[in-house]
Amino acid sequence: MKKDIHPNYRPVVFQDAGADFAFLTKSTVESKETIAWEDGNEYPLVKVEISSKSHPFYTGKQNIVDTAGRVDRFKRKYQK
């Protein structure tokens, strides 16, 4: 095997700000932000929009994100 071609896996915290949820796992992703974790150590922080705490498949709840009134326009257009 070739040397120095494999990525460096290290502990990283992924944070879902919308669901107020974070988890620690290993990853190769780079980040400039850090966060103090429950064990007292500092880890790189990666902010994500969707996690298992906010995804409809895992929660069983459907959330509609209305951007620029598209949902309201659709409802008005097809309301009868």
Biopython code that builds the backbone (N, CA, C, O; Angstrom):
import numpy as np
from Bio.PDB.StructureBuilder import StructureBuilder

atoms = [
    (1, "MET", "N", (0.824, -1.183, 0.000)),
    (1, "MET", "CA", (0.000, 0.000, 0.000)),
    (1, "MET", "C", (0.870, 1.248, 0.000)),
    (1, "MET", "O", (1.964, 1.254, 0.564)),
    (2, "LYS", "N", (0.381, 2.288, -0.628)),
    (2, "LYS", "CA", (1.109, 3.544, -0.663)),
    (2, "LYS", "C", (0.992, 4.252, 0.678)),
    (2, "LYS", "O", (-0.044, 4.188, 1.340)),
    (3, "LYS", "N", (2.053, 4.918, 1.065)),
    (3, "LYS", "CA", (2.038, 5.669, 2.306)),
    (3, "LYS", "C", (1.463, 7.063, 2.090)),
    (3, "LYS", "O", (1.568, 7.629, 1.002)),
    (4, "ASP", "N", (0.863, 7.601, 3.127)),
    (4, "ASP", "CA", (0.368, 8.982, 3.182)),
    (4, "ASP", "C", (-0.683, 9.325, 2.129)),
    (4, "ASP", "O", (-0.749, 10.470, 1.683)),
    (5, "ILE", "N", (-1.509, 8.350, 1.720)),
    (5, "ILE", "CA", (-2.591, 8.677, 0.789)),
    (5, "ILE", "C", (-3.962, 8.582, 1.469)),
    (5, "ILE", "O", (-4.964, 9.033, 0.913)),
    (6, "HIS", "N", (-4.004, 8.003, 2.655)),
    (6, "HIS", "CA", (-5.266, 7.841, 3.348)),
    (6, "HIS", "C", (-5.585, 9.079, 4.178)),
    (6, "HIS", "O", (-4.682, 9.696, 4.742)),
    (7, "PRO", "N", (-6.858, 9.446, 4.257)),
    (7, "PRO", "CA", (-7.230, 10.634, 5.028)),
    (7, "PRO", "C", (-7.029, 10.420, 6.522)),
    (7, "PRO", "O", (-7.003, 9.291, 7.012)),
    (8, "ASN", "N", (-6.891, 11.518, 7.219)),
    (8, "ASN", "CA", (-6.683, 11.484, 8.658)),
    (8, "ASN", "C", (-8.044, 11.581, 9.368)),
    (8, "ASN", "O", (-8.664, 12.643, 9.394)),
    (9, "TYR", "N", (-8.493, 10.464, 9.937)),
    (9, "TYR", "CA", (-9.743, 10.470, 10.692)),
    (9, "TYR", "C", (-9.466, 10.978, 12.097)),
    (9, "TYR", "O", (-8.530, 10.536, 12.763)),
    (10, "ARG", "N", (-10.302, 11.918, 12.537)),
    (10, "ARG", "CA", (-10.141, 12.471, 13.880)),
    (10, "ARG", "C", (-11.524, 12.768, 14.441)),
    (10, "ARG", "O", (-12.479, 12.872, 13.671)),
    (11, "PRO", "N", (-11.662, 12.909, 15.756)),
    (11, "PRO", "CA", (-12.969, 13.228, 16.339)),
    (11, "PRO", "C", (-13.444, 14.620, 15.918)),
    (11, "PRO", "O", (-12.677, 15.582, 15.940)),
    (12, "VAL", "N", (-14.711, 14.712, 15.539)),
    (12, "VAL", "CA", (-15.333, 15.964, 15.098)),
    (12, "VAL", "C", (-16.738, 16.017, 15.686)),
    (12, "VAL", "O", (-17.405, 14.988, 15.789)),
    (13, "VAL", "N", (-17.192, 17.208, 16.072)),
    (13, "VAL", "CA", (-18.555, 17.394, 16.570)),
    (13, "VAL", "C", (-19.397, 17.971, 15.440)),
    (13, "VAL", "O", (-19.047, 18.996, 14.854)),
    (14, "PHE", "N", (-20.517, 17.303, 15.136)),
    (14, "PHE", "CA", (-21.493, 17.799, 14.178)),
    (14, "PHE", "C", (-22.654, 18.373, 14.977)),
    (14, "PHE", "O", (-23.170, 17.720, 15.884)),
    (15, "GLN", "N", (-23.074, 19.613, 14.638)),
    (15, "GLN", "CA", (-24.116, 20.289, 15.391)),
    (15, "GLN", "C", (-25.255, 20.695, 14.473)),
    (15, "GLN", "O", (-25.046, 21.359, 13.457)),
    (16, "ASP", "N", (-26.475, 20.284, 14.848)),
    (16, "ASP", "CA", (-27.691, 20.687, 14.157)),
    (16, "ASP", "C", (-28.299, 21.815, 14.982)),
    (16, "ASP", "O", (-28.942, 21.568, 16.003)),
    (17, "ALA", "N", (-28.097, 23.040, 14.541)),
    (17, "ALA", "CA", (-28.541, 24.202, 15.317)),
    (17, "ALA", "C", (-30.056, 24.303, 15.391)),
    (17, "ALA", "O", (-30.594, 24.775, 16.393)),
    (18, "GLY", "N", (-30.754, 23.867, 14.347)),
    (18, "GLY", "CA", (-32.200, 23.951, 14.340)),
    (18, "GLY", "C", (-32.854, 23.027, 15.356)),
    (18, "GLY", "O", (-33.926, 23.336, 15.878)),
    (19, "ALA", "N", (-32.216, 21.893, 15.642)),
    (19, "ALA", "CA", (-32.786, 20.919, 16.570)),
    (19, "ALA", "C", (-32.078, 20.939, 17.916)),
    (19, "ALA", "O", (-32.419, 20.152, 18.799)),
    (20, "ASP", "N", (-31.108, 21.815, 18.089)),
    (20, "ASP", "CA", (-30.322, 21.881, 19.322)),
    (20, "ASP", "C", (-29.778, 20.499, 19.678)),
    (20, "ASP", "O", (-30.010, 19.982, 20.771)),
    (21, "PHE", "N", (-29.045, 19.915, 18.722)),
    (21, "PHE", "CA", (-28.544, 18.553, 18.853)),
    (21, "PHE", "C", (-27.117, 18.514, 18.309)),
    (21, "PHE", "O", (-26.823, 19.126, 17.281)),
    (22, "ALA", "N", (-26.242, 17.802, 18.993)),
    (22, "ALA", "CA", (-24.861, 17.651, 18.541)),
    (22, "ALA", "C", (-24.396, 16.240, 18.865)),
    (22, "ALA", "O", (-24.849, 15.631, 19.834)),
    (23, "PHE", "N", (-23.483, 15.727, 18.039)),
    (23, "PHE", "CA", (-22.921, 14.414, 18.297)),
    (23, "PHE", "C", (-21.453, 14.389, 17.891)),
    (23, "PHE", "O", (-21.023, 15.112, 16.992)),
    (24, "LEU", "N", (-20.704, 13.545, 18.573)),
    (24, "LEU", "CA", (-19.266, 13.400, 18.353)),
    (24, "LEU", "C", (-19.023, 12.122, 17.575)),
    (24, "LEU", "O", (-19.513, 11.058, 17.952)),
    (25, "THR", "N", (-18.267, 12.222, 16.489)),
    (25, "THR", "CA", (-17.918, 11.069, 15.676)),
    (25, "THR", "C", (-16.582, 11.333, 15.000)),
    (25, "THR", "O", (-16.030, 12.427, 15.127)),
    (26, "LYS", "N", (-16.059, 10.352, 14.289)),
    (26, "LYS", "CA", (-14.814, 10.555, 13.548)),
    (26, "LYS", "C", (-15.126, 10.958, 12.119)),
    (26, "LYS", "O", (-16.077, 10.458, 11.518)),
    (27, "SER", "N", (-14.322, 11.866, 11.579)),
    (27, "SER", "CA", (-14.531, 12.352, 10.227)),
    (27, "SER", "C", (-13.227, 12.917, 9.673)),
    (27, "SER", "O", (-12.272, 13.156, 10.413)),
    (28, "THR", "N", (-13.208, 13.125, 8.365)),
    (28, "THR", "CA", (-12.060, 13.748, 7.705)),
    (28, "THR", "C", (-12.332, 15.198, 7.346)),
    (28, "THR", "O", (-11.450, 15.869, 6.810)),
    (29, "VAL", "N", (-13.524, 15.698, 7.626)),
    (29, "VAL", "CA", (-13.912, 17.053, 7.254)),
    (29, "VAL", "C", (-13.063, 18.077, 8.017)),
    (29, "VAL", "O", (-12.713, 17.874, 9.180)),
    (30, "GLU", "N", (-12.746, 19.173, 7.336)),
    (30, "GLU", "CA", (-11.952, 20.243, 7.926)),
    (30, "GLU", "C", (-12.874, 21.337, 8.454)),
    (30, "GLU", "O", (-13.915, 21.617, 7.859)),
    (31, "SER", "N", (-12.494, 21.952, 9.564)),
    (31, "SER", "CA", (-13.275, 23.036, 10.137)),
    (31, "SER", "C", (-12.358, 23.983, 10.896)),
    (31, "SER", "O", (-11.385, 23.556, 11.517)),
    (32, "LYS", "N", (-12.679, 25.283, 10.840)),
    (32, "LYS", "CA", (-11.903, 26.280, 11.576)),
    (32, "LYS", "C", (-12.501, 26.552, 12.953)),
    (32, "LYS", "O", (-11.820, 27.076, 13.835)),
    (33, "GLU", "N", (-13.780, 26.195, 13.140)),
    (33, "GLU", "CA", (-14.450, 26.413, 14.419)),
    (33, "GLU", "C", (-14.193, 25.224, 15.350)),
    (33, "GLU", "O", (-13.998, 24.095, 14.899)),
    (34, "THR", "N", (-14.198, 25.500, 16.653)),
    (34, "THR", "CA", (-14.055, 24.442, 17.649)),
    (34, "THR", "C", (-15.130, 24.598, 18.708)),
    (34, "THR", "O", (-15.751, 25.653, 18.839)),
    (35, "ILE", "N", (-15.338, 23.523, 19.464)),
    (35, "ILE", "CA", (-16.340, 23.541, 20.528)),
    (35, "ILE", "C", (-15.820, 22.681, 21.678)),
    (35, "ILE", "O", (-15.147, 21.674, 21.462)),
    (36, "ALA", "N", (-16.144, 23.096, 22.904)),
    (36, "ALA", "CA", (-15.788, 22.307, 24.081)),
    (36, "ALA", "C", (-16.866, 21.240, 24.255)),
    (36, "ALA", "O", (-18.046, 21.568, 24.380)),
    (37, "TRP", "N", (-16.478, 19.985, 24.264)),
    (37, "TRP", "CA", (-17.416, 18.879, 24.358)),
    (37, "TRP", "C", (-17.629, 18.484, 25.814)),
    (37, "TRP", "O", (-16.954, 19.003, 26.703)),
    (38, "GLU", "N", (-18.553, 17.579, 26.061)),
    (38, "GLU", "CA", (-18.924, 17.159, 27.408)),
    (38, "GLU", "C", (-17.768, 16.562, 28.202)),
    (38, "GLU", "O", (-17.760, 16.623, 29.432)),
    (39, "ASP", "N", (-16.793, 15.985, 27.504)),
    (39, "ASP", "CA", (-15.656, 15.370, 28.197)),
    (39, "ASP", "C", (-14.569, 16.383, 28.546)),
    (39, "ASP", "O", (-13.542, 16.012, 29.113)),
    (40, "GLY", "N", (-14.784, 17.675, 28.211)),
    (40, "GLY", "CA", (-13.836, 18.725, 28.546)),
    (40, "GLY", "C", (-12.808, 19.012, 27.472)),
    (40, "GLY", "O", (-12.029, 19.955, 27.612)),
    (41, "ASN", "N", (-12.779, 18.234, 26.411)),
    (41, "ASN", "CA", (-11.829, 18.446, 25.313)),
    (41, "ASN", "C", (-12.430, 19.345, 24.244)),
    (41, "ASN", "O", (-13.650, 19.455, 24.125)),
    (42, "GLU", "N", (-11.559, 19.991, 23.462)),
    (42, "GLU", "CA", (-11.983, 20.832, 22.344)),
    (42, "GLU", "C", (-11.896, 20.019, 21.061)),
    (42, "GLU", "O", (-10.897, 19.346, 20.807)),
    (43, "TYR", "N", (-12.959, 20.089, 20.248)),
    (43, "TYR", "CA", (-13.010, 19.362, 18.986)),
    (43, "TYR", "C", (-13.429, 20.319, 17.879)),
    (43, "TYR", "O", (-14.083, 21.327, 18.148)),
    (44, "PRO", "N", (-13.055, 20.013, 16.622)),
    (44, "PRO", "CA", (-13.543, 20.814, 15.499)),
    (44, "PRO", "C", (-15.065, 20.726, 15.421)),
    (44, "PRO", "O", (-15.644, 19.678, 15.706)),
    (45, "LEU", "N", (-15.714, 21.830, 15.034)),
    (45, "LEU", "CA", (-17.169, 21.901, 14.961)),
    (45, "LEU", "C", (-17.610, 22.066, 13.514)),
    (45, "LEU", "O", (-17.108, 22.926, 12.790)),
    (46, "VAL", "N", (-18.565, 21.221, 13.103)),
    (46, "VAL", "CA", (-19.170, 21.323, 11.777)),
    (46, "VAL", "C", (-20.664, 21.509, 11.985)),
    (46, "VAL", "O", (-21.315, 20.675, 12.615)),
    (47, "LYS", "N", (-21.212, 22.603, 11.457)),
    (47, "LYS", "CA", (-22.642, 22.879, 11.601)),
    (47, "LYS", "C", (-23.379, 22.305, 10.392)),
    (47, "LYS", "O", (-22.979, 22.514, 9.247)),
    (48, "VAL", "N", (-24.464, 21.577, 10.671)),
    (48, "VAL", "CA", (-25.268, 20.964, 9.620)),
    (48, "VAL", "C", (-26.700, 21.465, 9.719)),
    (48, "VAL", "O", (-27.145, 21.887, 10.787)),
    (49, "GLU", "N", (-27.422, 21.416, 8.601)),
    (49, "GLU", "CA", (-28.810, 21.878, 8.578)),
    (49, "GLU", "C", (-29.782, 20.772, 8.980)),
    (49, "GLU", "O", (-30.826, 21.050, 9.568)),
    (50, "ILE", "N", (-29.449, 19.529, 8.669)),
    (50, "ILE", "CA", (-30.353, 18.410, 8.934)),
    (50, "ILE", "C", (-29.577, 17.297, 9.612)),
    (50, "ILE", "O", (-28.466, 16.960, 9.201)),
    (51, "SER", "N", (-30.170, 16.727, 10.656)),
    (51, "SER", "CA", (-29.604, 15.556, 11.320)),
    (51, "SER", "C", (-30.741, 14.591, 11.629)),
    (51, "SER", "O", (-31.880, 14.820, 11.222)),
    (52, "SER", "N", (-30.440, 13.528, 12.339)),
    (52, "SER", "CA", (-31.484, 12.561, 12.671)),
    (52, "SER", "C", (-32.531, 13.152, 13.613)),
    (52, "SER", "O", (-33.639, 12.621, 13.696)),
    (53, "LYS", "N", (-32.219, 14.222, 14.317)),
    (53, "LYS", "CA", (-33.187, 14.874, 15.207)),
    (53, "LYS", "C", (-34.128, 15.812, 14.470)),
    (53, "LYS", "O", (-35.166, 16.191, 15.014)),
    (54, "SER", "N", (-33.786, 16.198, 13.236)),
    (54, "SER", "CA", (-34.637, 17.141, 12.520)),
    (54, "SER", "C", (-35.163, 16.607, 11.184)),
    (54, "SER", "O", (-36.034, 17.238, 10.585)),
    (55, "HIS", "N", (-34.668, 15.476, 10.703)),
    (55, "HIS", "CA", (-35.108, 14.942, 9.414)),
    (55, "HIS", "C", (-36.470, 14.270, 9.563)),
    (55, "HIS", "O", (-36.673, 13.494, 10.496)),
    (56, "PRO", "N", (-37.410, 14.558, 8.652)),
    (56, "PRO", "CA", (-38.760, 13.999, 8.762)),
    (56, "PRO", "C", (-38.799, 12.471, 8.783)),
    (56, "PRO", "O", (-39.680, 11.894, 9.420)),
    (57, "PHE", "N", (-37.882, 11.815, 8.112)),
    (57, "PHE", "CA", (-37.869, 10.353, 8.101)),
    (57, "PHE", "C", (-37.682, 9.789, 9.504)),
    (57, "PHE", "O", (-38.317, 8.798, 9.864)),
    (58, "TYR", "N", (-36.820, 10.408, 10.293)),
    (58, "TYR", "CA", (-36.540, 9.918, 11.641)),
    (58, "TYR", "C", (-37.529, 10.450, 12.685)),
    (58, "TYR", "O", (-37.827, 9.765, 13.663)),
    (59, "THR", "N", (-38.032, 11.662, 12.480)),
    (59, "THR", "CA", (-38.916, 12.267, 13.472)),
    (59, "THR", "C", (-40.382, 11.925, 13.243)),
    (59, "THR", "O", (-41.176, 11.943, 14.183)),
    (60, "GLY", "N", (-40.746, 11.613, 12.008)),
    (60, "GLY", "CA", (-42.139, 11.338, 11.686)),
    (60, "GLY", "C", (-42.965, 12.595, 11.523)),
    (60, "GLY", "O", (-44.183, 12.507, 11.367)),
    (61, "LYS", "N", (-42.345, 13.760, 11.555)),
    (61, "LYS", "CA", (-43.034, 15.038, 11.407)),
    (61, "LYS", "C", (-42.562, 15.717, 10.136)),
    (61, "LYS", "O", (-41.369, 15.725, 9.833)),
    (62, "GLN", "N", (-43.489, 16.280, 9.403)),
    (62, "GLN", "CA", (-43.150, 16.994, 8.176)),
    (62, "GLN", "C", (-43.146, 18.481, 8.458)),
    (62, "GLN", "O", (-44.164, 19.029, 8.880)),
    (63, "ASN", "N", (-42.032, 19.143, 8.238)),
    (63, "ASN", "CA", (-41.926, 20.592, 8.392)),
    (63, "ASN", "C", (-41.776, 21.205, 7.013)),
    (63, "ASN", "O", (-40.911, 20.802, 6.236)),
    (64, "ILE", "N", (-42.618, 22.178, 6.712)),
    (64, "ILE", "CA", (-42.530, 22.857, 5.425)),
    (64, "ILE", "C", (-41.739, 24.140, 5.631)),
    (64, "ILE", "O", (-42.117, 24.988, 6.438)),
    (65, "VAL", "N", (-40.656, 24.275, 4.906)),
    (65, "VAL", "CA", (-39.854, 25.486, 4.968)),
    (65, "VAL", "C", (-40.329, 26.391, 3.836)),
    (65, "VAL", "O", (-40.131, 26.089, 2.659)),
    (66, "ASP", "N", (-40.954, 27.497, 4.205)),
    (66, "ASP", "CA", (-41.528, 28.409, 3.217)),
    (66, "ASP", "C", (-40.496, 29.467, 2.852)),
    (66, "ASP", "O", (-40.148, 30.318, 3.669)),
    (67, "THR", "N", (-40.017, 29.405, 1.628)),
    (67, "THR", "CA", (-39.071, 30.411, 1.172)),
    (67, "THR", "C", (-39.770, 31.293, 0.148)),
    (67, "THR", "O", (-40.232, 30.814, -0.887)),
    (68, "ALA", "N", (-39.840, 32.548, 0.439)),
    (68, "ALA", "CA", (-40.409, 33.575, -0.452)),
    (68, "ALA", "C", (-41.892, 33.357, -0.715)),
    (68, "ALA", "O", (-42.379, 33.724, -1.784)),
    (69, "GLY", "N", (-42.627, 32.767, 0.234)),
    (69, "GLY", "CA", (-44.075, 32.642, 0.106)),
    (69, "GLY", "C", (-44.545, 31.628, -0.914)),
    (69, "GLY", "O", (-45.689, 31.709, -1.361)),
    (70, "ARG", "N", (-43.722, 30.686, -1.298)),
    (70, "ARG", "CA", (-44.098, 29.716, -2.331)),
    (70, "ARG", "C", (-45.261, 28.836, -1.903)),
    (70, "ARG", "O", (-46.145, 28.536, -2.706)),
    (71, "VAL", "N", (-45.265, 28.427, -0.653)),
    (71, "VAL", "CA", (-46.346, 27.566, -0.171)),
    (71, "VAL", "C", (-47.661, 28.332, -0.180)),
    (71, "VAL", "O", (-48.681, 27.799, -0.617)),
    (72, "ASP", "N", (-47.652, 29.572, 0.293)),
    (72, "ASP", "CA", (-48.874, 30.385, 0.284)),
    (72, "ASP", "C", (-49.384, 30.628, -1.135)),
    (72, "ASP", "O", (-50.588, 30.558, -1.379)),
    (73, "ARG", "N", (-48.487, 30.910, -2.061)),
    (73, "ARG", "CA", (-48.893, 31.111, -3.457)),
    (73, "ARG", "C", (-49.517, 29.845, -4.023)),
    (73, "ARG", "O", (-50.518, 29.915, -4.737)),
    (74, "PHE", "N", (-48.942, 28.696, -3.715)),
    (74, "PHE", "CA", (-49.482, 27.424, -4.195)),
    (74, "PHE", "C", (-50.881, 27.191, -3.642)),
    (74, "PHE", "O", (-51.790, 26.809, -4.379)),
    (75, "LYS", "N", (-51.055, 27.423, -2.326)),
    (75, "LYS", "CA", (-52.364, 27.219, -1.705)),
    (75, "LYS", "C", (-53.403, 28.167, -2.297)),
    (75, "LYS", "O", (-54.535, 27.748, -2.539)),
    (76, "ARG", "N", (-53.054, 29.427, -2.537)),
    (76, "ARG", "CA", (-54.001, 30.376, -3.123)),
    (76, "ARG", "C", (-54.358, 29.991, -4.549)),
    (76, "ARG", "O", (-55.510, 30.127, -4.963)),
    (77, "LYS", "N", (-53.382, 29.514, -5.295)),
    (77, "LYS", "CA", (-53.601, 29.176, -6.706)),
    (77, "LYS", "C", (-54.551, 27.986, -6.842)),
    (77, "LYS", "O", (-55.406, 27.979, -7.729)),
    (78, "TYR", "N", (-54.414, 26.992, -5.985)),
    (78, "TYR", "CA", (-55.199, 25.772, -6.123)),
    (78, "TYR", "C", (-56.304, 25.636, -5.085)),
    (78, "TYR", "O", (-56.862, 24.553, -4.908)),
    (79, "GLN", "N", (-56.618, 26.719, -4.403)),
    (79, "GLN", "CA", (-57.688, 26.691, -3.405)),
    (79, "GLN", "C", (-59.035, 26.807, -4.125)),
    (79, "GLN", "O", (-59.245, 27.730, -4.911)),
    (80, "LYS", "N", (-59.942, 25.866, -3.853)),
    (80, "LYS", "CA", (-61.271, 25.896, -4.499)),
    (80, "LYS", "C", (-62.316, 25.463, -3.524)),
    (80, "LYS", "O", (-63.498, 25.418, -3.865)),
]
sb = StructureBuilder()
sb.init_structure("model")
sb.init_model(0)
sb.init_chain("A")
sb.init_seg("    ")
for serial, (resi, resn, name, xyz) in enumerate(atoms, 1):
    if name == "N":
        sb.init_residue(resn, " ", resi, " ")
    sb.init_atom(name, np.array(xyz, "f"), 0.0, 1.0, " ", f" {name:<3s}", serial, name[0])
structure = sb.get_structure()
